């Protein structure tokens, strides 16, 4: 592509870097500047001076950053790569409200191809073309004037001016920056593309360059408690995906999204919070002995989780996946991995409907139990943005739905209809699982979602927002419980009386130990949700 001669500026290296820096500031960092404006809410002259200094300061920073990243020797390539990366980051921020912190980078890196391609749509391509490819073509149409020595000399002068500008702004407005920064600590995560570079560096450092920690066995001799010669127990733990509590009729939602759970008498817990806002954090965290406040991925990966302890006690433990992976939780227990081509009638090559989990569960249960057993079913649930692919057409209970991935362009009600259909289908699948378990003695099912989802509230979509500022829609999650012991009205009423108590994913570790009758030094009775209802 050749640009008109009038657009071939052929600038000096210093001017080229300056123009690119201004472009990165005003176009790609519009969300950051907008958030600063809302945080500062300028009304006085002094406040306006502070706000107007922000894009100036960011431009100075861009000049220095581009120079250090390679603009001295490879100016066009450095700027081109920065623009391409920035265009994709800007799309994620504008379209979905995404912040690319370390946990989001981890979530992106652990996404499979089916999930990744679900984000591909015409809006993204148009965005990438206009703000990525077109500017890059313009960049490579420019010839940088001057000899190398003169180029570098002028660029160094520009960097000196940028450093002086930063010092002047910092000296004159330090108190304003400190006040706004202290009260809005996540503002810096909106700076494109450097927040992404920083988060990416931290992810690579922690994942690939830190030496692994020595593995820690939390309990060498756990054991199974023999409860009055009871038959072996079967506990099915269903890990939900991207389900939010306020969309469950069992929690008071006006739409009847959970008729099957109502019919079977499952108890719904309406005040449960997640450990994280993304699967890569929540799933390993909920099975870990670590609390949300103390959770660290490196520590969690290097010590027992609750499935390890249950398995070591002598129980049969199986993980069945219909999602991308178990995020490391199942690597020491029997695993039936996700296979998007397992059943052509239920899979499309990228995803499978969750009812497949019940078919696989039946296969596992076909062998008589010789010991207590725990079976974890990992759902695809309500995973976005292609919610419409989570349920068969005949389960489109609420219409019209939103059969597209650029959900920010859907009618709000259509988007809600689509998401509600995923919840209704999850309810159906849970009903099928319970119907299967009704033929199994001493059985129970515990359903717990990994995190919630934003559906356009406050301009946010999907999930993965930093937990400290994440909206309730991403952290308030559903939990449901059913047990064959519900035939005992006293036991069921005891469980039902707990439904309004506040719980979190921190309770799962001890609750699973209790359900599987495992005695362990790691067990904390006060954290076992159902302990007080046991005879």
N, C-alpha and C positions, 0 to 999 in steps of 0.2 A: 504494500500500500504506500503510495507516494502522496505527501501532503502538498497543498499549494505552496508555491515559492514564498509567498508572503508569510507563511507560518513557519518557515525554516529560519529561525532566529540566528542560528549559529553563534551562540553566546560564548563569552569567556567562561572558563571553568567556575570562577567565583559566582558569576551571574546564573549559571546553570544550576549550581547547588542551591543558590538562594531561591530561585524560582521553584525548584522542586520542594524546598523546605516550606515555602508559603503554601504550595498546593497540598502538601501532607497535613499542614495545620488546619487550613480553612475547609478542605473538602473531607478528608478522611478522619479528621478529629472533631467533626461537627458534634457527634454525640458527647464527647468529652467536654467541649466548650459549653454545650447546652446544659450538661449536668452541673458544671461549675456555676453557670448562671443561676440555676435553681437553688444551688447550695448557698450561694452568696446573696441572692435576692437584692441586688444593688438598688439603693434609693438615694443615698447621699453622694456628693461629688467624690469623696474618698473611696466609697465602695465601687463606684463606677471606674475610677482609676485602677483599682485592684483588678476588677473584672477584665478591663481592656488590656491590662498588662499580661494576662494569661496567654492569649494567642501569640503575643510578642515573645514572651519567654519560651513558649513551645517552639516557635520558629528558630530562635537562637539554639535551642537544644537540638532541633533537627539538623541544623547546619553542622554542628559538632558531630552528631551521631552519623550522618551520611559520610562525613569526611573519614571518620574512624572505620566505618564499615567497608571502605574501599573506594570512595569517590575520588580520591587523589589520583589513583592509577587507572581505575575502571569506572569512570563516572556514569556512563550511560547504563552499563550493566547493573551497577549498584542501585541506581534510581529505578530502573525497570523492575528489578526483583522486588524492591520495596513497594512499588505501586501495585504489582500483581498480588502480593501478600496482603497489602492494605485493603484492596478492593474486596477480597474474600472475607476479611475480618469485619469490614464495615457492613457487608451484607448480613453476616451473622448477628451483629449488634443491632442494626436497624430493623431487620426482619423479625428476629426472635428475642431481642433484648439480651443476647448472650454476652457474658463476660468471660474472657479467655484466661482464667486463672489456672493454677497447677492442676486442680481436680478436673477442670474441663479438658485440659490437654490430655490427661490420663484417660478420660472418657472417650475422647476422639481417637486416641491411639489404640484403644481396645475395642473399637467398633468394627464389626465385620463388614464385608463388601455389600451384603444386602442392605444393612442399615445405612451405610455410607451413600449408596446410590438412591436411597429413599429421599435424600435431601436435594437431589438433582432435579431441577425444574426450569421452566422457561424464564421465570423471573430472575433466578440466580444467573442463568446464562446471559440474559440481557444486561444485568447489573455488572457482571464480570466483563462483558464486551465494552460497555460504555465507560466504565471507570477503571478497567484494568488494561484490556488490549489496546483500545484506541490511544490512551496516553502513552503506552509503551511504544507503539508504532511512531508516535510523535517524537518520543525521546530518541529513538534510533534514526530519525530523519534529521537530527541536529548534528552539526559538526562543531566540535569544541575548538574555538580559536586559540591561537597562541602556541608557543613552544612549551615543552614540558616544564622547564625551569620557571618560566614566567607564569605558567598556570598554577604551579604549586605555590609560588610566591604570593600571588593574588588570593589564592584560597586560604593560605595561612593568615593573611591580613583579615580576611572575612571571619575566620575562626577567632582571631584575637578580639575583633569587634563583638562577636557573639559572647565570648567569655566576659568581656567588660559589661555588656548589656545584662548578662545574668547577674553579675556582681551588683550592678546598680539597682536592679529590680529587687534582688534579695535584701540589700541593705535598706532600701526605702520602704519595702512592703513586707518585711519578714513577719511581723505580727499578724498581718492579714492572712498570709499563706499558712502560718502555723495554726491560726484559729480555724480556718476552713478545712485544712488538712486533718487537724485533730478530730474534728466533728464529722468528717466524711472520709474515713480512711480508705474506702474502696474507690475513690475517684480516680486514683492513679491507674487502676485496672482497666480504665476505659481508653488509655492513651495508646493509639494505634501507630505503628505496629509493635512498639517497644515493650508494652505489657505482655504481649504474646511471646516475644523473644525471651523476656525474663522468665515467664512461666515455663516455656519450652526448655530453657537451660536447666531450671530446677527439676523438671521432670526427668530429663536425660541424666542429670547428675545423680539423682536419688535412685533411678532405675538401673542405670548401667555402669556408673563409675564408683559409687560407694560399695565397699566390700560387703558381702552378705553377712548378716549377724549370725552368730552361732544359734542353732535351733534349741528352743527351750521347751522341754516336756513339762507341762503344768501339773500333771498327775500321772505317776508311773503305774499306780495300781487302783484305778477306779473299778467298781464292781456293780453288778446288777442286783437290786434288792428284790428278794422273793416276797411278794405281798400275798400272804395267806394262800400260797399255792395257786395263785391266779394264772389263767392262761397267758401265754406270751402276748405282749402288747404290740400293736401296730400304730405307729404315729406317722401321719402324712403331714409334712410341713410344706405348704404351698407358698412359694415366694412370688408375690405379685409384682407386676411391672408398671410403674407410672400411674398407679391408681390413687386418686385423691378421695379423702374420706367424705367430703361434702357432696359427692355424686352418688353416694349409696343411699338408697331409700331406707335401708336399715338404720341409717344415722339421721334420718329425718328429711332427706331430699324429697321434694314434691313429686318427682317422677318415680314410677314404679320400676326402678332399675334392678331390684334384687328380689323378685318374687320367689325364686327357688330357695334362697336362703331363709326366707320367711316360712315357706312350706315345710322345710325340714327342721325348723326350730333352732337354727344356728344363732348363737349369741354374738351380737355386733358390739365392739368396743369403740366408743365414739370420741375418745380423747387420747389418741396415740400419735407420737411424733417420731420422725425418722432420724437416723444418725447422720445422713448426708442428703444431698439433693441430686445425686447421680448414682447410677448402679455401681460404678467402679469404686465408690466409697461405701455406700450403704450396705451392699451385700457382704463384703468381708467384715465390715464393722458389726453388723447385727449378729454374726456368728462368733465374733471375737469376745474374749474376756474383757477387752478394753472398753471403757465407756466412750460416749461421743466426745466428751471433753478431752480425754487422754488418747484418743485413737491416733495411731501413727501407722501408716501402711507398711513400713519396713519392720516394725515390731510385730504387727499382726501376722505378717507373712512368715516370721521366724519363730512362731510359737504355736502351740496347740490351739485349735478352735474347738467349739463344742462338739462338732461331728467327730473329730479325732478322739476326744475323750469318751464319747458314747461308743465308738467303734472299739477302742481299747478295752472297754469294760466287757466286751463280748457280744454286744448287740450287732445285728446286721444293719449296715448303713448303705443306702444307695442314693445317688444323685441322678435325677433324670432332667435333662436340659432341653428346653424349647426356646432358649435365648442364645445370645452370642457365646457366653461361657459362664462358668461359675465364679470367675474372678479369683481363682486360686483356692477357694474354700474346699473344693472337692478333690484336690489332687492326691489325697492319701486314703480315699475311700472309693468304693466301686462307683463307676460313673457311666451313664449312658449319654454320650455326647450329642449335641445338637446336630441334626442331619436334615438340611432343607429339602432333600430329595427322598426322604424315608418312605413317604406314602403319597403317591401322586394325587390321590383323592382329597388329601388334606394339606398338601404342600405345593407351592408354586415355584420352587427352585431357590427362592430367597428366604421365605418364611413358611411356617406351618401354623395352622389353627391350633389353639391350645387344647382342644378336645383330644388331640393326639396323645397328650400326656396321660389321659385316663386309659387309653388303649395300652400304653406302655406300662402303666401302673398295674393293670390286670395281669399282664405277663409276669411281672415281679411277684404279685400276690398268688399266682397259680401254684407256686411251691409252698407247701405247708411251713408255717413258722416253727422253727426249733428254738428260737430265742427271741427276745424283744427286738423289734426292728423299727428303724426310722427311715422313711423314704421322703426325699426332698424333691418336689416338682417345681422347676423354675419356669415360670410363664413368660410369654412375649406380651401378654396382657394388653395394655393400652399404649404401647410404645409408639411415639410419634416420629416424624410428622405425618406419616401415612396411616392415620388411625383407621381409615376405611379398609385397609388390608388385614385388619385384626379379626374380622368377623365375616362369615358367609353372607351372601346377599339376602338370604331368607331371614337373617337375624337383624336386618336393618329396621329395628323397631321404631326408631324416631327418624323422621324425614322432613324435608330433604337433607341429605348429608353432604359432606364435603370431600369428594373423591379426588383430592389433589394433595401435593406435598407443600406447596407454598400457602400454608394455612392462614398466613396473615392477610391474604387476599380473599379469603372466604367470608361470606356473610357470617356474622357472629353467631346467629342462631343455628345455622347449618353446621358450624364448627362444633358447637355444643351438642347438637344432635349426634354427630359422628362419634364424639368422645363418649357420650352416654351409651351409644350402641356397644362400644367396647366394654363398658362396665356391665351392661346387661348380658353380653356374651360371656364375660368372666363369671358372672353369677350362674349362668347355665352350666358352664364347665365345672364349677365348684359343686353344683347340684349333682352332676354326673359322678364326680369323685365320691361324694357322700353316698350316693346310691350303690356304688361299688363297695364301699366300706361297710355298708349295712349287712353284707354277707360275711364280714370278717369279725370274729370275736375280739372284744377288748380293743376296739379301734377308736381313733380320734383324728380329727383334721384341724390344723391351725393354719389360717391364711393371714399373711402379713405382707403388705406392699413394701417395695424398697424405698420409694419416694413418691411425691406427688407430681403435679404438672400445672403449668400456667396456660391459660387459654385466652390470652389477650388482656387479662386484668392488668392494669397499670402499664399497658403497652408491652407486657412480657409474654413470651410463648415458650413452650417446652419446659426444660428444667436445667439444673446444673448451676444455678445462681450461688454465689458465695453464701454459706450458711448464715453468717452473721446478719446479712441483710436480705436473705431469701424471704419471699412472701409466704404466707401460711399455706397457700395452695400447693407449694412444693414440699412442705414439711409435715403437714397434717395428713396422716395416712390411715387407711382402713385396716382393721383386724377383725377376723371372724373365727369363732370356735364352735366345733361340733364334736360330740363324743357319744359312743354307744351307751355310756353311763348316764346319758340324759334320760334314759328310761326311769332312772331314780329321780323323782321330782325334787327331792331335797338337794341333790347335787346340782341339778340344772338351775334351781332357784338361787343357790349359792353363787354359781358362776354369773348368773344374770345380775345379781346384786353388785357385781364388780364392774359392770359395763360402763358406768359413768366415771370411774376412777381414772386419773391420768397415768398413762404408761408410755414407754418408749421402746425402741429397739434394743436398748440396754437390758431389758427384761428377758429377751429371747434366750440367752445362754442358759440361765437357771430354769426357765420354764421348760425348755426342751429336756434338760436333765431330769426334771420332775416328771414329765410325761413319759419318758422312757425308763423311769425307775432306776436311774444310775446314781450310785453313791460316789461322791468325789470330794476331795479337799477343796476343789474350786467352787463348789456349790454354795450359793448365798441364799438361804431360805426366804429372806425378806424380798428378794428380787423375783422369786417364782410366783407368777401371777395366780396360779391355781392351787398353791400349797394349802391355803387355809380351807379349801373345799374338800381336801382329801380326808377320808375317814381315819 
